[in-house]
């Protein structure tokens, strides 16, 4: 790990941001989608019954407040079965897995899913790196997302993600203007073409929900959004930035990953997800 920040801090920042994000879905959409958010053993356990993919039903932040044990995993998996969750993902850093993890997976029918990479950077290091970076193309402009444009940003983000789940645009929209949350967008004329969100958790700012329309990629939007959120994090008193992206498989290229590395982020560890399909 990077000196000065622990795996637990990285995992907790992500978990708390997701908990607050999904809690922002307004009623009656929460009830209609079967969204339930709770804390178990210090972890954030999220269930969205209408989500067949398991993307919005996740367990995050395991191993921070108490060790990961077979009994804890039984409680979490029982919760998903009681909620009739069609698919869920248990996120657990390999370094925090107990010695009997394979036996736990076999007993609970957990199978290995997609792997992400956790990236960390010091805020000031990113700001210094950006001085030598190519800037946003002249016809594009970056601005904070105001409440008046919250729905446009939320809709654009969901469109890029390809999510069809009802309530997700409203969930993102509700993040704009919240204390400690910062949302920025990149515009081409009157069209919002890119955006990103950050939230501060105990001195760590998590960057997530980064999305750029396909026709506007490779034009500096992602880097500009990272730096805008780094500046906001600095103003909020944060020392660290944390984010996640897909790992690169054989023959694949993740441009987001390489942008982050060029801006001073360090890939600190890979984390496999563990799929539960009750």
N, C-alpha and C positions, 0 to 999 in steps of 0.2 A: 504493500500500500504506500501511497504518498505520505511522507512524514507530516504529521500534524492533523490527520483526519483518519478515522477508523472505518472499518467495514460497517459497523453498526450505525455510525452517523450517516454514511452514504445510503444505507438501506432505509433508515428512519426518515430521511428527507423525502425519499420517493414515496414511502408509505403514507406519510401525513398529507402530502400533496394529493395523492389519489383519494384518500378518505374525504378530504375537504372538497375535491372536485365532484365526486359522486354525490356527496351530501347536498350539493348545490342544485341538483335536479328538483324542480318544484313539484308540489302536489297539484293536481292528482296524478301527474305522470309517474311519480315514484311508485305509487300503488299499482298503477296500470302495468308498469314494466316489472313489478315485483322486486324493486331495489331495496335491499336490506344491507346496512353497514353496521358492523359491530367490531369490538376489540376482544380478542381472545389470547390470553397468554402474552399480552403486550403487542401482539400482531394486529394488523388491520385486515379484517376479513370482509370482503365485498361480494355480494351476490345479486345478480340481475337475472331473474327467472326468464325474461323474454329473450335473453341473449344466447343464441345457440353456439356462438363461436368460443365462448370462454374468455374473450378478451376483456370484457368489463367485469367479469366475476373473477377476482384475484385475491390471493392472500399475500400480503407484503409486510416487511418489517419483522420477520421471524428472527428470533435469537437475540433481540435487543434487550428486552426486560427479563426474560427467563430463557433457559436453555430449551432447545428443540428436543422434545421427547416423544416416545411412542404415544403416551397418554394425551399429549397436546395435539398431536396429529389426528388422533382418533376423534377428539372433540371437534376439530375443524372440519374433518371429512363428514362427521355426523351432521354438523350444521348444514353443509351443502346438500346432503341427502334429505334432510328434513325440509329444506326450502324447495325441493324438487328442481334444483339448479341443473340445467341440461349439460353444462360443461363449465369447468373452473380450472384455474391455473394456480398452482402453489409456487411462489417465487422464493427460492432459498439459495443464498450464496454457498458455494461448495465448501468454503472454509468453516461455515457454521453447521454443516451437516453432522449429525451424530454418527457414532461408529456403526449403529444398527440401521442406517438409512435404507439400505437395500431391503432389509427385512420389513421395514415400515412400508416401503413402496409396494412390496409384494402383498402385504396384508391389506392395504387400502386401495389396491389396484391403481396406483399412480404410474404413469408412463412418461418417459422423457419427451419433452416438446421442444419448441424453438429456443435458441440460445441468444441472449443479448450480451452486449459488452457495456460495463459501467465505466464511465469516463469522469475524471475529476481534474479541475484546474483551479489555481489561485486566481481570484478576480483580477488582481493587478497584473499578473502575468499575461492574461488574455488581453487586457487593455494595452499593454506594452507591445504585444505581438501584432496587434491590429495596425500599428503605425506603419508597418511595412507591407500591409495587405492592399490588394486592389480594392477600390471603393465601389460603392453601389453605382450602377450605370446612371448617367445623367437624367435619362427620361423616367427614372424611378425615384420615389421619395419615401422616406420612412417617417412614421408618426405614431405616437401612442394611440391606441384604440379608445375612443371616447364611448360613453354609453349610447350615443346616437348611432354609432357604427358597430355596436356589439353584436347585433343579429347578423350583419353582413360578415363579420369575422367568423362567427360561430358556424354559419352556413358554409363559408368557403373552406374552413378547416374540416368539417364533416364531409364535404364533397371530395376533398383530396384524400382523406382517409378511406373513403368508400363505405362508411358506416350507414346502414339503413335503419338502425334502431331508433324508434321514436323516443323523444326526450333528450337525446344527446345534444342537439343544437341549443335547446333551452338550458341545458346543464352548463355548456360552455359560455353561453350568453350571460349567465348569472355570475360568472367570474369577474367580469369587467367592473371596475370600480371598487372591488373588495380590498380591504386593508391588507397590505403585504403582498398583493398580487399585482403583477405588471404585464400588460398585454400590448404588443406593438404590431403594427402592420406595415407592409410595403405596398405602395399604390403605383399604378400606371394610369395616369389621368384620373378618371373617376372609378377605375376598377381596382378592387382590392385583390392583389395577386399572391400575397404571402403574409404569414403571421406567425407569432410565437408567444408563449406564455411563460412566466416564471413566478415562483412563490418562495418566500423566505421561511426557513424552518431552523430556528436556533443557530443562526450564523451561517447556514448553508442555503444557497439558492438553487432550487431545482429548475432546470430548463426543460420544458416539454411542450407538447402540442405544436411543434414546428411543422408548418405545412406550406408548400409552394406549388402553385398551379404549374402543370407540366411545361407550358410554353414559356415560362419565365425562370426556369432553372438555369443555373450556371451564369447568372448575371449579378451575383454579389448579394442577393437578398438574404440568404441564410447567414452569411458571415456578419452582415450589418445587423441582423436581428439578434445574433449571439452577443455582439458587442453592446447593443442597446440594453439588453437585459443584464449584461455584466455591469454596466454603469448604474443601472437601477439597483442592482445587488450591492454595489459599493456604497450607494447612498443610504441603503437600508442597514449598513453595518456588517454585511456578510463578507467573510474572507474566502469562502469556497463556492465553486460552481460544480454542480453534478448534473449529468445527463446520461441517457441511455440510447443506444441505437443497435441495429441488427449487426451480427457478426458477418464477416465475409466468408462465404463458402468457396469451394474450388471453382475457379472460372468466373467469380462474381466480383463486382466492384461497387462499394458503398461510398458514394461521393460525400454523403453527410459525415461519415466516419473520418474521411481524409480531411475535410474542412475543419473538423474539430481538432484533429491532431495538429494541423498547421497553425491553428490559433492557440496552441499551448496546452490543450487537454492531453491527459495521459490515460491510456486504456489500462485500468488497474486490475480488473478481473472480468472473466466471462461468467455468466450466470445462466444455467439451464432452467427452463420452466418445467414444472411437473404437472401433467394433465390429469384431471380427475373427471371422469364421465359417469356420474351415478346412474 
